[in-house]
Amino acid sequence: MSADGFGVVLGCRRNEKDAAAVKSEIEGTGGAAEIVSGDVSSSVDTERLFAAADKIGPLHGLVNAAAEAGKPVEFLDLAADDAERIWRTNFLGAMNCCQLASKRMSLKHGGTGGKIVNITSQAASSGGDRRIPYAASKAALELLTVSLGSELAEHGILVTAVSPGLIDTEQLPDDGETRRKQIAKSVPLGRMGHADEVASTVSWLMSSGASYITGAIIPVNGGRRA
């Protein structure tokens, strides 16, 4: 996003070292970046996040990337507190961010319009492999995307979602190289995706090239549907 000319506010719950590295990289190329430590499931922390964005300038876009998957667990063993925590982060936190961003970007509230891109998951349709709260929260986020795509159009706000499949990140379980190769074989393209392939899709949706797309969910899954 910085390479595309945006000032960036990074919300960071725990990995401050990596957030600082991203901030340093952005500033090293002449961009503007701020880090706000906090949890999007907290309305107080979310308000601080947007207050920091206000200091940089008018808000033009929001990327809801915060998520918690939780550990795989059988439904009968699922703890209510764990399910609630995941739901607060993945859906309620994202919805709150959408509302705060929309109030700032709305043409009817003095804004200039803008874009919202929600990061969902192919688990929203596949079920999530013993991660029911995660899959359900991502499915709800996709429905929110479709709903806001219609409702916010008159405010000049386009809302879309990117739905990644198997992406090679630290969130994948470390099952060894053999297991990872087996997983990759389940993808028609024969490999897992990379984070920059998701990021470039988000970047395009934020660009003027996607000026007539709203309410859409874009799969980035290498052809793997489940």
C-alpha positions as CSV (number, residue, x, y, z in Angstrom):
1,M,0.0,0.0,0.0
2,S,2.9,2.3,0.7
3,A,4.4,1.6,-2.7
4,D,1.1,2.7,-4.2
5,G,1.4,6.1,-2.4
6,F,-0.7,5.5,0.7
7,G,0.4,6.6,4.2
8,V,-0.1,3.5,6.4
9,V,-1.2,2.9,9.9
10,L,-0.3,-0.6,11.1
11,G,-2.4,-2.2,13.8
12,C,-0.3,-4.6,15.8
13,R,-1.4,-6.9,18.7
14,R,1.7,-8.7,19.6
15,N,4.4,-8.9,16.9
16,E,5.8,-5.5,17.3
17,K,9.3,-6.5,16.0
18,D,7.9,-7.3,12.6
19,A,5.7,-4.3,12.6
20,A,8.7,-2.1,13.3
21,A,10.6,-3.7,10.4
22,V,7.7,-2.9,8.1
23,K,7.5,0.7,9.3
24,S,11.3,1.1,8.8
25,E,11.0,-0.3,5.3
26,I,8.2,2.1,4.4
27,E,10.0,5.1,5.8
28,G,13.2,4.1,4.1
29,T,11.5,4.5,0.7
30,G,10.0,7.9,1.7
31,G,6.6,6.7,2.8
32,A,4.7,7.5,6.0
33,A,3.8,4.8,8.6
34,E,2.7,4.6,12.1
35,I,2.2,1.6,14.5
36,V,-0.6,1.4,16.9
37,S,-0.4,-1.5,19.4
38,G,-3.7,-2.9,20.4
39,D,-6.5,-5.4,19.8
40,V,-9.2,-4.9,17.2
41,S,-11.6,-6.7,19.4
42,S,-11.3,-3.8,21.8
43,S,-13.3,-0.7,20.8
44,V,-11.0,1.5,22.8
45,D,-7.9,0.2,20.9
46,T,-9.7,0.5,17.6
47,E,-10.5,4.2,18.3
48,R,-6.8,4.8,18.9
49,L,-6.0,3.1,15.6
50,F,-8.2,5.5,13.7
51,A,-7.1,8.5,15.7
52,A,-3.6,7.7,14.5
53,A,-4.8,7.5,10.9
54,D,-6.5,10.9,11.3
55,K,-3.1,12.5,12.1
56,I,-1.6,11.3,8.8
57,G,-4.5,12.7,6.7
58,P,-7.9,11.9,5.2
59,L,-8.7,8.2,5.3
60,H,-8.9,6.6,1.8
61,G,-9.0,2.9,2.6
62,L,-9.2,0.1,5.2
63,V,-7.8,-3.4,5.0
64,N,-9.2,-5.7,7.7
65,A,-6.5,-8.3,8.0
66,A,-6.5,-9.0,11.8
67,A,-7.6,-12.6,12.5
68,E,-7.4,-15.4,15.1
69,A,-7.8,-19.0,13.9
70,G,-7.6,-20.8,17.2
71,K,-6.4,-24.3,17.7
72,P,-8.1,-27.2,15.9
73,V,-10.6,-28.7,18.4
74,E,-13.6,-31.0,18.2
75,F,-16.9,-29.2,18.5
76,L,-17.9,-31.1,21.6
77,D,-14.7,-29.9,23.3
78,L,-14.9,-26.3,22.1
79,A,-14.7,-23.7,25.0
80,A,-17.2,-20.9,24.8
81,D,-14.6,-18.3,25.8
82,D,-12.3,-19.4,22.9
83,A,-15.2,-19.2,20.4
84,E,-16.2,-15.8,21.7
85,R,-12.6,-14.4,21.5
86,I,-12.3,-15.5,17.9
87,W,-15.7,-14.1,17.0
88,R,-14.9,-10.7,18.6
89,T,-11.6,-10.4,16.6
90,N,-12.6,-11.8,13.2
91,F,-16.1,-10.4,12.9
92,L,-17.1,-7.8,15.5
93,G,-13.7,-6.2,15.4
94,A,-13.8,-6.0,11.6
95,M,-17.3,-4.7,11.6
96,N,-16.4,-2.0,14.1
97,C,-13.4,-1.0,11.9
98,C,-15.7,-0.9,8.8
99,Q,-18.0,1.5,10.6
100,L,-15.3,3.8,11.9
101,A,-13.7,3.9,8.4
102,S,-17.0,4.5,6.7
103,K,-17.9,7.5,8.9
104,R,-14.7,9.1,7.8
105,M,-14.9,8.2,4.1
106,S,-18.6,8.7,3.4
107,L,-19.5,11.3,0.9
108,K,-22.5,12.1,3.0
109,H,-20.3,12.8,6.0
110,G,-17.8,15.1,4.4
111,G,-15.4,12.4,3.1
112,T,-14.2,11.7,-0.4
113,G,-15.2,8.1,-0.6
114,G,-12.9,5.1,-0.4
115,K,-12.3,1.4,-0.3
116,I,-12.7,-1.4,2.3
117,V,-11.0,-4.7,1.7
118,N,-11.8,-7.5,4.1
119,I,-9.5,-10.6,4.3
120,T,-11.7,-13.7,4.7
121,S,-10.7,-17.3,4.0
122,Q,-11.7,-20.3,1.9
123,A,-12.6,-21.8,5.3
124,A,-15.7,-19.7,5.0
125,S,-17.1,-22.2,2.6
126,S,-15.1,-25.4,3.4
127,G,-15.8,-25.4,7.1
128,G,-12.3,-24.9,8.5
129,D,-11.2,-28.4,9.6
130,R,-12.2,-28.4,13.3
131,R,-12.0,-24.6,13.4
132,I,-15.7,-23.9,13.4
133,P,-15.6,-20.4,15.1
134,Y,-12.9,-19.3,12.6
135,A,-14.8,-20.6,9.6
136,A,-18.1,-19.2,10.8
137,S,-16.7,-15.8,11.6
138,K,-15.1,-15.6,8.1
139,A,-18.4,-16.6,6.5
140,A,-20.1,-13.8,8.4
141,L,-17.4,-11.4,7.2
142,E,-18.1,-12.3,3.7
143,L,-21.8,-11.7,4.2
144,L,-20.9,-8.3,5.8
145,T,-18.9,-7.5,2.7
146,V,-21.8,-8.3,0.3
147,S,-24.2,-6.3,2.5
148,L,-21.9,-3.2,2.8
149,G,-21.1,-3.4,-0.9
150,S,-24.8,-2.5,-1.5
151,E,-25.4,-0.2,1.4
152,L,-22.3,2.0,1.2
153,A,-22.3,2.5,-2.5
154,E,-24.3,5.7,-2.2
155,H,-21.6,6.9,0.3
156,G,-18.9,6.4,-2.4
157,I,-17.4,3.5,-0.5
158,L,-16.6,0.2,-2.3
159,V,-16.4,-2.9,-0.2
160,T,-14.7,-6.1,-1.3
161,A,-13.1,-9.2,0.2
162,V,-10.1,-11.3,-0.6
163,S,-10.5,-15.0,0.3
164,P,-7.1,-16.7,0.5
165,G,-6.7,-20.5,0.2
166,L,-3.5,-22.3,1.4
167,I,-1.0,-19.5,1.9
168,D,2.6,-20.3,3.1
169,T,2.7,-18.2,6.3
170,E,3.6,-18.8,9.9
171,Q,-0.1,-19.5,10.7
172,L,0.2,-22.9,8.8
173,P,1.0,-25.8,11.2
174,D,4.7,-26.9,11.0
175,D,4.0,-30.4,9.8
176,G,7.4,-31.0,8.2
177,E,8.5,-30.6,4.6
178,T,6.9,-33.9,3.4
179,R,3.5,-32.9,4.8
180,R,3.7,-29.5,3.3
181,K,4.5,-31.0,-0.1
182,Q,1.4,-33.3,0.3
183,I,-0.7,-30.2,1.1
184,A,0.7,-28.4,-2.0
185,K,-0.4,-31.3,-4.2
186,S,-4.0,-30.7,-3.3
187,V,-3.8,-27.3,-5.0
188,P,-4.5,-27.4,-8.8
189,L,-1.5,-25.0,-9.4
190,G,0.7,-27.5,-7.5
191,R,1.9,-25.1,-4.8
192,M,0.8,-23.0,-1.8
193,G,0.3,-19.3,-2.3
194,H,2.5,-16.5,-1.0
195,A,1.6,-13.6,1.1
196,D,2.6,-11.1,-1.6
197,E,0.1,-12.7,-4.0
198,V,-2.7,-11.9,-1.5
199,A,-1.2,-8.4,-0.9
200,S,-1.1,-7.6,-4.6
201,T,-4.7,-8.5,-5.0
202,V,-5.6,-6.2,-2.1
203,S,-3.5,-3.5,-3.7
204,W,-5.4,-3.9,-7.0
205,L,-8.8,-3.7,-5.3
206,M,-7.7,-0.5,-3.6
207,S,-6.6,1.0,-6.9
208,S,-8.6,2.9,-9.5
209,G,-8.4,-0.2,-11.7
210,A,-11.1,-1.7,-9.5
211,S,-13.5,1.3,-9.6
212,Y,-16.6,-0.7,-10.6
213,I,-16.2,-3.6,-8.2
214,T,-18.1,-3.8,-4.9
215,G,-19.7,-6.5,-2.8
216,A,-17.4,-9.1,-4.5
217,I,-15.3,-11.8,-2.9
218,I,-12.1,-12.6,-4.8
219,P,-10.6,-16.0,-4.2
220,V,-6.8,-16.3,-4.2
221,N,-6.6,-20.0,-3.9
222,G,-4.7,-21.6,-6.8
223,G,-7.9,-23.2,-7.9
224,R,-8.4,-25.2,-4.7
225,R,-12.0,-24.8,-3.5
226,A,-12.0,-26.8,-0.3
